[in-house]
Amino acid sequence: MKYFDVVIIGSGPGGYTSAKLLLERGKKVALVERSVFGGVCLNAGCIPKEGLYELAIREGRPQWRVAVQRIQGKVIEIRDMALKSLLSKGLTYIEGEAELIDEKVVKVGNRRLTAQYVILACGSRPREVGISPEDILRGWVIPKSSVCVVGGGATGCELAFILCSFGFKVFLVRRDTVLKGYENIPEEFAQKLEDELERCGVRLVEDLKDANADLIIKATGRVPNFCQGRFPFVAVDEWGYVKVDEFLETSLEGVFAVGDIVPPMGAGYAFEKARVVVHNILYGKEKIFDPKRVPVIFSSAYQIGFVGSVKDAKVFATKPLSINPKAYVTEKNGVISVGFDDDGRLVYCCVIGKDVSEILNLCATFLGKELEEQPFAHPSYGEIMNEIRSIKQEVCK
């Protein structure tokens, strides 16, 4: 039996980040992966989707098959570099199916690993059986001429726009408007995205029978990929998520959970969960996971991003992005909605436009803080923080 400071099960964003941070602090770490290093995000999610999105919005884009092959080539490069980097730091990487056979004993094939701490990072899987967005992004399934994307959530909107931009006839099946159920996205923002999707050529329908397509892609969400039979000591809730406390420790002392097996799902949340867990392993349970601090962005016919919580805001203001000098030129159709608490602190932001990630990240940096006039490069999107401060002066009198 081999001893480690920490054994991590799963190499997606949560598992990879946990391993990297622990190795950088001198810990002896084993990382177990039953599939491909990097998880869904790297191999069939965020990274290939972003690569194809960037190609989709350019002129002179390649044919779809060529584009997927090109992006998957980049994925392989990233995957190899990331794993080599961890191995150079002393990681023990083990391929195989992991089981927790005792409180701190992990079995992988004929090997037994024991550790002071265990981090579960088992990821998620598609909610429905059928052709999934991952199958398309990996290039395992190549559309012919027409596709029907079922699901009006973030992934459905992103994939529908990308495929339409590459020349496919695309139907998007959604109930009501797109992005229904995202409480931090105003209805008018969702409607604005829906209108732009239609303008770009995506056909919006309410029922599968209204779509005449060669291929049906199920983008109806994901469920935790946690098998309690392999981890019998760890409690789960009625939806299959691992039960954790505010420090992300499970029902079993010294066993933590990160990634999609703990809500909310998403790579951005997974990175933050990893940072929280590593801090609590190194320094004791003192850091709390707060999903409101994590900026979230979707890239479709428009980019939509949010940070904070609409529930924390007492006063709101919605303004065109053109209040910012640079955005006046580049983002004439963009809109930003901000919310402040009783003390005038920024607690919520949602922004829609063609390229809003820089603005969103800035809002995340200033979340929960008093906004003061600051110098920013000119012209830049950063200057919008001073515009938001002026908005606060108007609405928080």
C-alpha positions in Angstrom: 0.0 0.0 0.0 1.4 3.4 -1.1 0.9 6.5 1.0 0.1 10.0 -0.3 -0.8 13.3 1.3 -3.7 13.6 -1.1 -5.4 11.2 -3.6 -7.5 12.9 -6.2 -10.1 11.0 -8.3 -10.8 12.7 -11.6 -8.6 15.0 -13.7 -11.1 17.6 -15.0 -10.9 21.3 -13.9 -11.5 20.5 -10.3 -9.1 17.6 -10.0 -6.4 19.1 -12.2 -6.4 22.4 -10.4 -6.3 20.7 -7.0 -3.3 18.6 -8.0 -1.5 21.6 -9.4 -2.0 23.7 -6.3 -1.1 20.9 -3.9 2.1 19.9 -5.8 3.2 23.6 -5.9 3.0 23.5 -2.1 5.2 20.4 -1.8 2.5 17.8 -1.2 2.7 14.2 -2.4 -0.2 13.7 -4.7 -1.8 10.9 -6.7 -4.3 11.6 -9.5 -6.5 8.8 -10.7 -8.3 9.1 -14.1 -10.5 6.4 -15.7 -10.9 8.1 -19.0 -8.9 10.9 -20.7 -6.8 13.4 -18.8 -8.5 16.8 -18.6 -12.1 15.7 -18.3 -15.0 17.0 -20.4 -14.0 20.7 -20.2 -10.7 20.2 -22.0 -11.6 17.4 -24.3 -15.2 17.9 -25.3 -16.5 21.0 -23.6 -15.2 24.5 -22.9 -12.0 24.4 -24.8 -13.0 22.9 -28.1 -16.3 24.9 -28.0 -14.3 28.1 -27.5 -12.0 27.2 -30.3 -14.8 26.5 -32.7 -16.6 29.7 -31.6 -13.6 31.8 -32.4 -13.4 30.2 -35.9 -17.2 30.6 -36.3 -17.1 34.4 -35.9 -14.2 34.8 -38.4 -14.5 35.3 -42.1 -12.9 32.5 -44.2 -13.7 29.8 -41.7 -12.6 26.2 -42.7 -15.0 23.4 -43.3 -16.5 21.8 -40.2 -14.5 18.6 -40.3 -11.3 20.5 -40.8 -12.1 22.9 -38.0 -12.9 20.1 -35.5 -9.7 18.3 -36.4 -7.7 21.5 -36.0 -9.2 22.3 -32.6 -8.8 18.7 -31.4 -5.1 18.9 -32.4 -4.8 22.0 -30.0 -6.7 20.0 -27.3 -4.1 17.2 -27.5 -1.3 19.7 -27.2 -2.8 21.4 -24.2 -3.5 18.0 -22.6 0.0 16.8 -23.1 1.6 20.0 -21.8 -0.7 20.1 -18.7 0.0 16.4 -17.8 3.8 16.8 -18.4 3.8 19.9 -16.1 2.1 18.0 -13.3 4.4 15.0 -13.7 7.5 17.3 -13.6 6.2 18.6 -10.2 6.1 15.0 -8.8 2.6 13.9 -9.6 1.8 10.1 -9.5 -0.7 9.6 -12.4 -2.7 6.4 -12.4 -5.1 5.3 -15.1 -8.0 3.2 -14.0 -11.3 3.0 -12.0 -11.1 4.2 -8.4 -13.0 2.8 -5.5 -13.0 4.0 -1.9 -12.8 0.7 0.0 -12.1 2.2 3.4 -12.3 5.7 4.8 -8.9 6.8 3.4 -8.0 3.8 1.2 -8.5 4.0 -2.6 -8.4 0.9 -4.8 -7.3 1.2 -8.4 -7.1 -2.2 -10.1 -4.6 -4.2 -7.9 -3.2 -1.1 -6.3 -4.0 0.3 -2.9 -3.5 4.0 -2.2 -3.9 5.5 1.3 -3.9 9.2 2.0 -4.5 11.8 4.7 -7.0 13.4 2.4 -9.1 12.4 -0.6 -10.6 14.7 -3.2 -13.5 13.4 -5.3 -13.7 15.1 -8.7 -15.8 12.7 -10.7 -17.4 15.1 -13.1 -20.8 14.8 -14.9 -22.4 13.1 -17.8 -25.3 14.0 -20.2 -28.7 13.9 -18.7 -30.2 12.0 -21.7 -29.1 9.2 -23.9 -28.4 10.1 -27.5 -25.9 12.2 -29.5 -24.5 14.8 -27.1 -22.7 18.1 -27.6 -19.5 16.2 -26.6 -19.9 13.8 -29.5 -20.1 16.8 -31.9 -17.2 18.7 -30.3 -14.9 15.7 -30.3 -15.7 15.0 -33.9 -17.1 11.6 -33.2 -20.3 12.6 -35.0 -20.1 14.8 -38.1 -23.4 16.6 -39.1 -24.4 16.4 -42.8 -26.5 19.4 -43.7 -29.1 20.0 -41.0 -29.2 19.6 -37.2 -31.7 19.9 -34.4 -30.3 21.0 -31.1 -32.7 20.1 -28.2 -32.3 22.3 -25.2 -32.4 26.1 -24.8 -29.8 26.3 -22.1 -26.3 27.7 -22.4 -24.8 24.7 -24.3 -27.7 24.5 -26.7 -27.5 28.2 -27.5 -23.7 28.1 -28.0 -23.8 25.0 -30.2 -26.7 26.2 -32.3 -24.9 29.4 -33.1 -21.6 27.7 -33.9 -23.1 25.1 -36.2 -25.2 27.8 -37.9 -22.2 29.9 -38.5 -20.5 27.0 -40.2 -23.3 26.8 -42.7 -25.5 24.1 -41.3 -29.3 24.4 -41.2 -30.0 24.5 -37.5 -33.2 24.1 -35.5 -33.1 24.9 -31.7 -35.9 23.3 -29.6 -36.6 25.3 -26.5 -39.5 25.9 -24.1 -40.5 29.5 -23.8 -37.4 31.7 -24.3 -33.8 30.5 -24.3 -31.9 30.5 -21.0 -35.1 30.0 -19.0 -34.3 29.3 -15.4 -31.1 31.4 -15.2 -32.2 33.7 -12.4 -29.2 36.0 -12.8 -30.0 36.7 -16.5 -32.8 39.3 -17.1 -35.6 38.1 -19.4 -34.9 41.0 -21.8 -31.3 39.8 -22.2 -32.5 36.3 -23.0 -34.9 37.7 -25.5 -32.2 39.8 -27.0 -30.1 36.6 -27.5 -33.0 34.7 -29.0 -33.7 37.5 -31.5 -30.0 37.6 -32.5 -30.0 33.8 -32.9 -32.9 34.1 -35.3 -31.2 36.9 -37.2 -28.2 34.7 -37.6 -30.3 32.0 -39.2 -31.1 29.6 -36.3 -34.7 28.4 -36.5 -36.3 28.4 -33.1 -39.1 25.8 -32.5 -41.0 24.6 -29.5 -41.3 20.9 -30.4 -39.0 18.3 -32.0 -41.7 17.5 -34.5 -41.4 21.0 -35.9 -37.7 20.4 -36.9 -36.8 18.7 -40.1 -33.2 17.7 -39.5 -30.8 14.9 -40.3 -29.3 14.8 -36.8 -30.7 15.4 -33.3 -28.3 16.6 -30.6 -29.4 16.4 -27.0 -28.3 19.4 -25.1 -30.7 19.0 -22.2 -28.3 19.3 -19.3 -26.0 17.1 -17.2 -26.2 15.0 -14.1 -23.5 14.2 -11.5 -21.2 11.3 -12.6 -21.0 9.9 -9.1 -21.3 6.2 -8.5 -22.2 5.7 -4.8 -21.4 2.0 -5.3 -17.8 2.8 -5.7 -17.8 5.4 -2.8 -20.2 3.8 -0.3 -19.1 5.9 2.7 -20.1 9.2 1.0 -23.6 10.6 1.3 -25.5 12.0 -1.7 -28.7 14.0 -2.1 -31.9 13.1 -4.0 -30.5 14.5 -7.2 -27.2 12.5 -7.0 -25.0 15.4 -5.9 -22.5 14.7 -3.2 -23.5 16.2 0.1 -20.9 18.7 1.4 -20.6 21.4 4.0 -19.7 25.0 3.3 -16.0 24.0 3.2 -16.7 21.3 0.6 -16.0 18.4 3.0 -18.2 15.4 2.5 -20.0 13.3 5.2 -16.6 11.5 5.6 -14.0 13.5 7.4 -11.0 14.3 5.3 -12.8 13.5 2.0 -13.7 16.6 -0.1 -15.6 17.0 -3.3 -15.2 19.4 -6.2 -16.4 19.8 -9.8 -19.8 18.9 -11.1 -20.6 16.4 -8.4 -21.2 19.5 -6.2 -23.7 22.2 -7.4 -23.5 24.5 -9.2 -22.0 22.8 -12.3 -19.5 24.4 -14.6 -15.7 24.7 -15.1 -15.5 28.2 -13.5 -17.1 26.9 -10.4 -14.8 23.8 -10.4 -11.7 25.9 -10.4 -12.9 27.9 -7.4 -14.0 24.7 -5.5 -10.5 23.4 -6.0 -9.0 26.5 -4.6 -11.3 26.4 -1.6 -10.5 22.7 -0.9 -6.8 23.1 -1.3 -6.8 26.0 1.1 -8.8 24.0 3.7 -6.5 21.0 3.4 -3.4 23.2 3.8 -4.6 25.6 6.5 -7.6 24.0 8.2 -11.3 24.5 7.4 -11.6 28.2 7.2 -12.4 29.1 3.5 -16.0 28.9 2.4 -17.1 28.2 -1.2 -19.2 31.1 -2.4 -20.5 30.6 -6.0 -21.6 34.2 -6.2 -17.9 35.2 -6.6 -17.5 33.2 -9.8 -18.1 35.0 -13.1 -20.0 32.9 -15.6 -20.1 33.5 -19.4 -21.8 32.0 -22.4 -20.7 32.6 -26.0 -23.4 32.4 -28.6 -24.8 34.9 -31.1 -24.1 37.3 -28.2 -21.9 36.7 -25.2 -23.9 36.8 -21.9 -22.2 36.8 -18.5 -23.1 37.4 -14.9 -21.5 37.5 -11.5 -22.9 38.0 -8.0 -26.6 37.4 -7.3 -29.6 39.4 -8.3 -31.2 38.4 -4.9 -28.5 40.4 -3.0 -29.3 43.7 -4.9 -31.7 46.3 -3.5 -31.2 48.9 -6.3 -30.7 48.1 -10.0 -29.8 50.1 -13.1 -29.6 49.0 -16.7 -27.5 50.9 -19.2 -26.2 50.5 -22.8 -22.6 49.4 -23.0 -22.0 52.5 -25.2 -21.6 54.5 -22.0 -18.1 53.3 -22.3 -16.0 55.0 -25.0 -14.5 51.8 -26.5 -17.8 50.0 -26.3 -19.5 52.9 -28.1 -17.5 51.8 -31.2 -17.5 48.1 -30.7 -20.6 47.2 -28.7 -23.4 49.4 -29.8 -26.0 46.7 -29.1 -24.5 45.7 -25.7 -26.3 46.2 -22.4 -25.2 46.0 -18.8 -27.3 45.6 -15.7 -25.9 46.2 -12.3 -27.2 45.9 -8.7 -26.1 47.4 -5.5 -26.8 46.5 -1.8 -28.0 48.9 0.9 -24.5 50.1 1.5 -23.9 50.9 -2.2 -21.6 48.0 -2.9 -21.7 46.3 -6.3 -23.3 42.9 -5.7 -24.6 41.9 -9.1 -23.7 42.4 -12.8 -25.1 40.9 -16.0 -23.8 42.0 -19.3 -24.6 41.1 -22.9 -22.6 42.0 -26.1 -20.3 40.7 -28.7 -17.2 40.5 -26.4 -17.9 41.2 -22.7 -15.5 38.9 -20.8 -13.1 41.7 -19.8 -16.0 43.8 -18.4 -17.4 40.8 -16.5 -14.0 39.9 -15.0 -13.6 43.5 -13.8 -17.0 43.5 -12.2 -16.1 40.2 -10.5 -12.9 41.9 -9.1 -14.9 44.7 -7.6 -17.8 42.6 -6.4 -18.8 43.5 -2.8 -16.5 46.5 -2.7 -16.9 50.2 -2.6 -16.3 51.6 -6.0 -13.8 54.5 -6.2 -12.7 56.6 -9.2 -9.6 54.9 -10.6 -7.3 55.3 -13.6 -7.7 52.9 -16.5 -6.1 52.7 -19.9 -7.9 54.7 -22.5 -9.7 53.7 -24.5 -10.5 50.4 -22.8 -13.4 48.4 -21.4 -11.9 48.8 -18.0 -13.1 52.4 -17.9 -16.7 51.1 -17.5 -16.0 50.6 -13.8 -15.9 54.4 -13.4 -19.1 54.6 -15.4 -20.6 52.0 -13.0 -19.5 54.1 -10.1 -21.4 57.1 -11.6 -24.5 54.9 -12.0 -24.2 54.0 -8.3 -24.1 57.7 -7.5 -27.4 58.1 -9.4 -29.4 55.2 -8.0 -28.0 55.0 -4.5 -28.9 58.5 -3.3 
